[in-house]
Amino acid sequence: MSCSPAAERWLRLVQEHEASGLSIREFARRHDFNPSTFSSWKSRLRRMGLLSSTSFFALEVSSLEPVQAQEPPPDPDVYLSLEALPVTIRVQSSTDLGLVRRVVEALC
């Protein structure tokens, strides 16, 4: 399917955004466009069949051992803890928040 130059431009921007790990708002600010326009084009590209609604990314498993439920000791470097059965995600201040967003979206 051929598409308009505008659709090609927005497709490139959507793909670049997904690889960036930035929020839509921050990505739009850096590229000087309206976040609402971006979201509108993203939806349009999905309807056109040019963009998949499912994306995959690598997820590294640190342990295959069962984890006993326990309250972790306070860690000053951890500033966010998301707990949703059967998964707990603890994020350190140095963690890429774009990656966290994609993990949470994949789990939901």
Protein Blocks (a to p, Z undefined) as FASTA:
>chain_A
ZZdfklmmmmmmmmmmmmnopafklmmmmnopafklmmmmmmmmmmnopacfbdcddddd
fbfcdcddddddddfkbcbdcdddfbdcdddfkbcfklmmmmmmmmZZ
